[in-house]
Amino acid sequence: MKKVIIALALIANCIAFAQIKVIETTPVVRLGSIGQNDMFIQNEGNEYTFFYKNVEKEEETNTRSFWFKDIDNDFAKLQEIIVSGFNADPLLDIKLELPNQFVWLHYSKNLDRTFVQFMSKNKNNEVTGVSKAFTLNQIDKLFEKKAANGKNKKKADDVMSEFK
């Protein structure tokens, strides 16, 4: 009986003072990208982070980012804002306020093609960054995986509705 009590005490002691704990995490999903990581989107839970190569200082190979939470379908709204800027006449810059940053969408035209650049500025320490110029097709490619997931989900829901 003594051996059983000692064994249970040792097991309880090991469990109570374990050094390793498993923490629940949300998966990080890479949605879309343009070029060789010129710009890409990562999704973690309801938070979207846009990473881009900073062309402001080309001698440094650094990546800048901006993020926001998708509270009221903000991800889809951002895509609509960017796409609508391509069709505006005259082309105007659009300034967005995010939780920790300001982001400007700078539109320009060259040889009958319209481009957008992302410019961000941190609210706290004035760090800025400028992305390469992207076409509408590249922006569509950047957002396409999320849009495709939404379409596939709708089709799956339609299929499931037949079995109800």
C-alpha positions in Angstrom: 0.0 0.0 0.0 2.9 2.3 0.8 4.3 1.8 -2.7 1.0 2.7 -4.3 0.7 5.9 -2.3 4.3 6.9 -3.1 3.8 6.2 -6.8 0.6 8.3 -6.9 2.4 11.1 -5.0 5.3 11.1 -7.5 2.9 11.1 -10.5 0.8 13.9 -9.0 3.9 15.8 -8.3 5.2 15.4 -11.9 1.9 16.5 -13.4 1.5 19.5 -11.0 4.9 20.9 -11.8 5.2 20.2 -15.5 7.4 22.7 -17.4 5.8 22.2 -20.8 2.3 23.4 -21.4 0.4 23.1 -24.7 -1.1 26.4 -25.8 -3.9 26.5 -28.2 -3.0 28.5 -31.4 -4.8 29.5 -34.5 -3.3 28.5 -37.8 -1.5 31.0 -40.0 -2.8 30.8 -43.6 -1.0 32.5 -46.5 -3.8 33.7 -48.8 -2.3 35.4 -51.9 1.0 36.7 -53.2 2.4 38.8 -56.0 5.7 38.0 -57.5 8.6 36.7 -55.4 7.1 37.9 -52.2 6.7 41.5 -53.5 3.4 41.4 -51.6 1.5 38.7 -49.8 -1.3 38.3 -47.3 -1.4 36.2 -44.2 -4.5 35.3 -42.2 -4.5 34.3 -38.5 -8.0 34.0 -37.0 -9.8 37.2 -38.0 -6.6 39.2 -38.4 -5.1 40.0 -41.8 -1.5 41.1 -42.3 -0.2 42.5 -45.6 3.5 42.1 -46.1 5.4 43.9 -48.9 8.9 44.7 -50.0 9.9 48.2 -49.2 11.2 50.0 -52.4 11.9 53.2 -50.5 15.4 52.0 -49.5 16.3 49.4 -52.1 19.8 48.9 -50.6 18.1 47.3 -47.6 16.1 44.1 -48.1 13.4 44.8 -45.6 9.8 43.9 -45.5 7.1 46.2 -44.1 3.6 45.2 -43.1 0.2 46.5 -42.0 -2.6 44.6 -40.4 -6.2 44.9 -39.3 -9.0 42.7 -37.9 -11.8 41.6 -40.1 -14.6 42.9 -37.9 -17.4 44.1 -40.3 -16.2 42.2 -43.4 -13.3 44.7 -43.6 -11.2 42.4 -45.8 -13.8 42.4 -48.6 -14.3 46.1 -48.1 -10.6 46.8 -48.6 -10.6 44.8 -51.8 -13.6 46.9 -53.1 -11.8 50.1 -52.1 -8.7 49.1 -54.0 -10.5 48.0 -57.1 -12.8 51.1 -57.2 -9.6 53.3 -57.1 -8.6 51.8 -60.4 -11.8 53.0 -62.0 -11.8 56.5 -60.5 -11.4 59.5 -62.8 -9.3 61.4 -61.9 -7.0 59.0 -60.1 -6.9 60.1 -56.4 -4.9 58.7 -53.5 -7.0 57.0 -50.8 -5.9 57.3 -47.2 -7.0 54.5 -44.8 -6.6 54.6 -41.0 -5.9 51.2 -39.4 -5.4 50.4 -35.7 -1.6 51.2 -35.6 -1.0 52.7 -39.1 -2.1 54.9 -41.9 -2.1 53.4 -45.3 -2.2 55.3 -48.6 -3.3 53.8 -51.8 -1.4 55.8 -54.4 -2.8 55.4 -58.0 -0.9 56.3 -61.1 -1.2 55.8 -64.8 1.6 54.9 -67.2 1.1 53.9 -70.9 -2.7 53.5 -70.4 -2.2 51.1 -67.5 -3.2 52.0 -64.0 -1.1 51.0 -61.0 -1.5 51.2 -57.2 1.2 51.5 -54.6 0.7 50.9 -50.9 2.4 53.4 -48.6 2.2 52.9 -44.9 3.2 55.0 -41.9 3.3 53.8 -38.3 1.3 56.1 -36.0 3.8 55.7 -33.1 7.3 56.0 -34.6 6.9 57.5 -38.0 8.3 54.4 -39.8 7.2 54.4 -43.5 7.3 52.0 -46.3 6.4 52.0 -50.0 5.5 48.9 -52.1 6.1 48.3 -55.7 3.4 49.4 -58.2 0.8 46.7 -58.9 -1.8 46.3 -61.7 -5.5 45.4 -61.2 -4.7 41.8 -62.3 -2.0 41.5 -59.7 -4.4 42.8 -57.0 -7.0 40.3 -58.1 -4.4 37.6 -57.8 -3.5 38.8 -54.3 -7.1 38.5 -53.1 -8.1 35.5 -55.2 -7.6 32.7 -52.7 -9.9 34.3 -50.1 -12.5 34.9 -52.8 -12.2 31.4 -54.1 -12.6 30.0 -50.5 -15.8 32.0 -50.2 -17.2 30.7 -53.5 -16.3 27.1 -52.7 -17.9 27.4 -49.3 -21.1 28.7 -50.9 -21.1 25.7 -53.3 -20.5 23.3 -50.5 -23.4 24.9 -48.6 -25.6 24.5 -51.6 -24.8 20.9 -51.9 -25.4 20.3 -48.3 -28.8 22.0 -48.5 -30.0 19.2 -50.8 -29.6 16.7 -48.0 -31.6 18.7 -45.4 
